[in-house]
């Protein structure tokens, strides 16, 4: 009875009230649950930062981050939301007021995250907010695509977007673009074209196929595989989709529930076992391990028991992610195997791997997920219509309810919504088209045949491309000339595979100057693995040495390191990666041991030590000396995996 609207709008709002009440109740319960669990989501963080900085708390902000900011750089600014900008603006204002710099980079034509709140208009509004401080500079050169592709993009953006500057191609001629809107089923056209391209000698891994959503990816992938064309999903795939991980989890389910016949059957039929007796023996050993091991150690030992690396060598990255999940589970307070299995199901989207880590094929991706990527040959299959919102609008119209309706008082709202959606669709298509380096193939249709033989108009393609196609169903830029695909050096390829497979825990950033030194990297990877275990290691007396990896045991059992890794019959305390609040910022030494008389600070190193490393270790010592002025502080570098110890000299301190 308090509705201020009349006529159709009043009817719409009253009909929507039950759904609005459900939404409000859900929001209330969601906030309560977050409060109960002491959790925040991403938007909470951004809102709090905005409120804190709005109140003039810049000095407190600098105090909390342990320093001041002299320059602000924001990349992909076209996808920034208004809420994010309101949080960042006080920092930018402060930086500029103190003579610092502010640089933001982006392309409004690639603003494709409107559904997440991104506003491309901010790109120009921010410039007007700081008229005397911000200079606009257009970067016209295109170093990705061949000349013919750039010319096509220039023609299209000139047709779609007002006031856009043309790009200048820098890769020369030899490109090809084909827009095909003939009445050919997209899957047939895609199979034919990809086979033709592959027959020219272009590997499948150099081909990318972009579609609007995941359901279309599944549909087109099935058509390609049926035609004998290998394809991989470009999106990350949960490790729970890996057959090897499924079989290992089946074993875990059996050892916590011997009556789980389904999981038992999965494990019995896996390549991990060679018969009934072998399976029983392995299940028994795994059960014994489960009784006396943490989840992380249980999985590590099960992988060794099953000889998993040799049985499924291609799944080693998935095993690594499985162990990382176990570490995260334990850090979150989890302890039982049963709870870990539930944890994995709950966080299946967190522990993923790019599917193309494993095999080669045509990369199947959504247009959104392809942003920032590129390929020599790109196929784009255009959608038939806009997303689910339009379907809901059609249903509402059929019911004679006009929420954002197409007639009456709400027509202007509908027209505004449709215009915004079409502009967003243009930008999404532009992102897809601009991924191509050598060739671009685009497939859509103006009209679709219904089951009764009548034609249905394709709304999106007609709205966005009909005039651009100049009355034609096929337009072409350039010619299909042979493509020279740049192949990476074999040594580097095998080397990077070795990097992924080496060890379960820890990652290593490979430096270019070491790419041809596998021995160096293997040593550092082993060191990183030891470092990962030592993050949770207290003292030898608190651990079962038999459960430690041999490489870790070799280090911690060294007699000369007993003052670091053994209690030695004394009351000692250890702090792994404990934060220290110091006047020069937040410090986090790898290991600090206190024996009541002296403090030992240990910094783990897997490579060479720089002057900056020595300064950092010296800073740890200065901070602890200021906190405990009556206690002697000794500083050490511990080289991994060798276990060699180097003390920082007084002069260096």
PENORZI-V114451 format. One record per pair of residues at least 24 apart in sequence whose C-alpha atoms are under 6 Angstrom apart, sorted by the first residue. I is the first residue (numbers start at 1). GAP is how many residues later the second one is. Records with the same first field share a line. If there is no record, write none. Layout:
I: GAP + GAP
This chain:
12: 391
49: 38
50: 37
66: 519
70: 25 + 30
71: 29 + 30 + 31
72: 30
73: 30 + 31
74: 30
75: 29 + 30
76: 29 + 30
77: 28 + 29
78: 28 + 30 + 33 + 42 + 45
79: 32 + 34 + 39
80: 38
81: 36 + 37 + 38
109: 318
110: 317 + 321
112: 316
140: 27 + 28
141: 26 + 27
142: 26 + 27 + 28
143: 27 + 28
144: 293
145: 292
146: 25 + 26 + 27 + 29 + 292
147: 25 + 26
148: 27 + 329 + 330
175: 263 + 264 + 303
176: 263 + 301 + 302 + 303 + 304
177: 262 + 263 + 264 + 299 + 300
178: 263 + 297 + 298
179: 263 + 295 + 296
180: 263 + 294
181: 262 + 263 + 264 + 292
182: 263 + 291
204: 157 + 158
205: 155 + 156 + 157
206: 169 + 170
207: 155 + 170 + 171
208: 154 + 155 + 170
209: 154 + 155 + 169 + 170 + 171
210: 155 + 156 + 157 + 170
211: 155 + 156 + 170
212: 154 + 155
213: 153
230: 131
231: 130 + 131 + 132
232: 129 + 131 + 132
233: 130 + 131
234: 129 + 130 + 131
236: 116 + 117 + 118
237: 115 + 116 + 117 + 118
238: 110 + 111 + 113 + 114
239: 79 + 113
255: 32
272: 34
296: 30
316: 185
320: 184
367: 65
374: 61 + 62
375: 61 + 62
376: 60 + 61 + 62
377: 59 + 61 + 62
378: 58 + 62
379: 62 + 63
380: 62
381: 62
382: 62
384: 74
385: 75
505: 24
506: 26
524: 82
527: 79 + 113 + 114
535: 41
539: 26 + 27
540: 26
555: 88
598: 33 + 34 + 35
599: 34
600: 33 + 34
601: 34
602: 34 + 35
603: 34
604: 33 + 34
605: 34 + 35
606: 33 + 34
618: 35
